[in-house]
Amino acid sequence: MNPPDLQQQIENLRWQLPRNFHDRLSESLYGEANRIASRRTARSGTSRRLAFQRKLDRILTSPWTGFPAMALILAVVLWVTIIGANVPSGMLATLLIDKTQPFLHRLADSAGVWWWLSGFLIDGVYLTGAWVVSVMLPPMMIFFPLFTLLEDLGYLPRVAFNLDRLFEKAGAHGRQALTMTMGLGCNAAGVVATRVIDSPRERLIAMITNNFSLCNGRWPTQILIATLFLGALAPAPLGALAAAISVFAVAALGFALAFLSSWMLGRTVLKGEASAFSIELPPYRPPNILRTLYTSVIDRTLFVLWRAVVFALPAGAVIWLIANLGLGGHSIAWWMVTGLDPAAWYLGLTGVILVAYIVAIPANEIVIPTVLMLTVHMAGLSGVGEQGTGVMFETSEDSVLRHILEAGGWTTLTAVCLMLFSLCHNPCSTTLFTIYKESGSLKWTALAAFLPLVFGVVLCASVAAVWRLCAGG
Amino acid sequence: MFSRIHSGPGPLRIASEDLLKAIVHQDRLETRWNVRDFLDVIRLPREDAVLELLVREGMISSAAGSGWMLTAKGRERAVELLRAHRLLETFFARRGEGTAGLHSEADKAEHLLGTEEINALADSLNRPRFDPHGDPIPPRAAEFSPPRPVCLRDWPPGTTALIAHVEDEPVEDFILLNGLGLVPELPVSVLGHSETESLLLVAGERISIPARAAAHVQVGPLPEGGPSPGELRRLSTLRDGEAAVVEFLSPACMGPERRRLLDLGLVPGSRVQREFSSPMGSPVAYAVRGAVIALRESQARNIFIRSTRP
């Protein structure tokens, strides 16, 4: 038979195949694999474990108990993280800030280094780096292993399973539930986690909206401000509860905004059909502790911490410089705060807060220390913050804190707006850089930066306007 | 011979190629035609110039008496254009883009491809035989005689059929038919026709199709040994704890999604059992081949099953 005839014959035969012969091929592969496997495996009855798994699944995914169980598990993880991180954070702060920083100063003095150089390096660059490490490292060391543990146990796929309907309605991927919960630990890690989403469109939605998950760097701010200002509104025994409820409300608002913005993105710039969602629900199994620790510490904690430190160091330099460099008799910080004050008023905030958010873009952790430093700097308070001008500090005395902030012109409205703005503002530079690395696009990175900012401005401005209207101001 | 790359073909060439495609589409490869036969499907801005171009290229010649005929070369090019169009539709569909916009995308891109590129596209797609609408894709440089399906409106009531083709124009009707889940290769029972509608039984559900849309559906006889429409159900109709055997995946489910489902073990012959559903009803967890997987309702609708109980 000559080649053209053969080709024609092949062509004719191809048209005689049934249309679904690819499926039939998969089918026969499975059948054959099954046949080989069944020859060599022995089964002994149905195990009690299977029944236990079923029961657990019923509890964790039923309409009545599924969501409360989810909220409870999440609350426990966050509570353990926040409470558990206090002690090691304090120890790290003592070591790096209370002990090492004065030591470095003495070293610099004895070596006769100029004051501005030691100030720039030690009070600016070093202090910020030390601050970021002592505030970020302990919670991440606790949160990420707990999170990986839940993943290993098989619980996280159930979370995606429970929430998928909401994401489907928002035109997003069910696995966004996982990246959003991951974002509660750290948004940069949450953005990296979006790799589990195959569809590029839905992955971008997950990346851009991840910032609405309140991250570790913002929980302390929320808790502090809620305790100082909102908790104090309630009668003393209920203060802690009122504070906790308001923080929870902000976190819940974050989730709602994440759904809303996902829905908006899916209708506008990231239009497209919802991709398929199929997720395997693996059996519950005892976790591998060593592997859990390794993956969460190496892959997540150190990775994120390193990026944060790299971005925080120059920020430290900038913070020190704006407080110490003068222009026409005032520091740069003074000019910035004074310049931003009128705009901040409309947002229910203060100029100090806006400046702190601008210079603290590298890490949300240093927002409150920067606010304190700037407030003292502006008000010229005596008796607090004696480390010198342009040096960030924190104080454990709530009454002192409140005294400082009220001297800076803070009211309950400021506290509420700050909590909202802390939820809705541009992601930290670590997260932005990660979004850029993952998406490879400046356009989407810019959208991720400005979308929450727009939400924040609108939200704060309307709250402030309504508040002042009601207060008759 | 046509392998040069048409980088930005002019409006005249596009019009001439549209005319060739209309000819093959209406099965006029071997017969005499006039330009006005096609004016309701294509727009020819400069009729004379288009015909002149085709004559110059040796694609058409004037027929004895009146009208035009395609030359051998013209027939080859016309079939090639159809091949390019259907390959492109397959390409866009497999990329996971929705089915509604396929046609217009392919209409734009087909003028840009030369013979070599069309063949390369076919190779990269693993030489598909049918496009997403169920139409056969002409093989390269061979005589092409498309199978001739029958319009659904003419199919005898009370019998079974296999959907052979769903016309993608006009778009409103196509979207309607798509929404009803009517896709090529779907076995159906034809219940009856009336002035205004055609009634089908698909996987246990009665579907009424407006007569106008039904005219765009073509059907053929069921292949032997295939599933009979009466036994079929959709996976989404299973109740908790109920089990069934997978019969086939709907052709509407394609590309990466189809591969993923096949990888998960949802192949014909697999036993599936509905385990439990999520708090808001969808997705639902199914046990398949020793694993538990969760599928959204829209996916489960695309998986056809046969109940294990008689």
Chai-1 contact restraints between the chains, C-beta under 6 A:
chainA,res_idxA,chainB,res_idxB,connection_type,confidence,min_distance_angstrom,max_distance_angstrom,comment,restraint_id
A,E11,B,P139,contact,1.0,0.0,6.0,A-B,restraint_1
A,E11,B,A142,contact,1.0,0.0,6.0,A-B,restraint_2
A,R19,B,E185,contact,1.0,0.0,6.0,A-B,restraint_3
A,N20,B,F248,contact,1.0,0.0,6.0,A-B,restraint_4
A,D23,B,P268,contact,1.0,0.0,6.0,A-B,restraint_5
A,S26,B,L262,contact,1.0,0.0,6.0,A-B,restraint_6
A,S26,B,V267,contact,1.0,0.0,6.0,A-B,restraint_7
A,E27,B,V267,contact,1.0,0.0,6.0,A-B,restraint_8
A,E27,B,P268,contact,1.0,0.0,6.0,A-B,restraint_9
A,E27,B,G269,contact,1.0,0.0,6.0,A-B,restraint_10
A,Y30,B,V267,contact,1.0,0.0,6.0,A-B,restraint_11
A,D57,B,F276,contact,1.0,0.0,6.0,A-B,restraint_12
A,T61,B,F276,contact,1.0,0.0,6.0,A-B,restraint_13
A,T61,B,S278,contact,1.0,0.0,6.0,A-B,restraint_14
A,P63,B,P279,contact,1.0,0.0,6.0,A-B,restraint_15
A,G66,B,P279,contact,1.0,0.0,6.0,A-B,restraint_16
A,F161,B,S278,contact,1.0,0.0,6.0,A-B,restraint_17
A,F161,B,A294,contact,1.0,0.0,6.0,A-B,restraint_18
A,N162,B,S278,contact,1.0,0.0,6.0,A-B,restraint_19
A,N162,B,P279,contact,1.0,0.0,6.0,A-B,restraint_20
A,D164,B,P283,contact,1.0,0.0,6.0,A-B,restraint_21
A,R165,B,M280,contact,1.0,0.0,6.0,A-B,restraint_22
A,R165,B,S282,contact,1.0,0.0,6.0,A-B,restraint_23
A,E273,B,G98,contact,1.0,0.0,6.0,A-B,restraint_24
A,A276,B,E257,contact,1.0,0.0,6.0,A-B,restraint_25
A,A276,B,Q299,contact,1.0,0.0,6.0,A-B,restraint_26
A,F277,B,R296,contact,1.0,0.0,6.0,A-B,restraint_27
A,S278,B,R260,contact,1.0,0.0,6.0,A-B,restraint_28
A,S278,B,I293,contact,1.0,0.0,6.0,A-B,restraint_29
A,S278,B,L295,contact,1.0,0.0,6.0,A-B,restraint_30
A,I279,B,A294,contact,1.0,0.0,6.0,A-B,restraint_31
A,E280,B,A291,contact,1.0,0.0,6.0,A-B,restraint_32
A,E280,B,I293,contact,1.0,0.0,6.0,A-B,restraint_33
A,L281,B,A285,contact,1.0,0.0,6.0,A-B,restraint_34
A,L281,B,V292,contact,1.0,0.0,6.0,A-B,restraint_35
A,L281,B,A294,contact,1.0,0.0,6.0,A-B,restraint_36
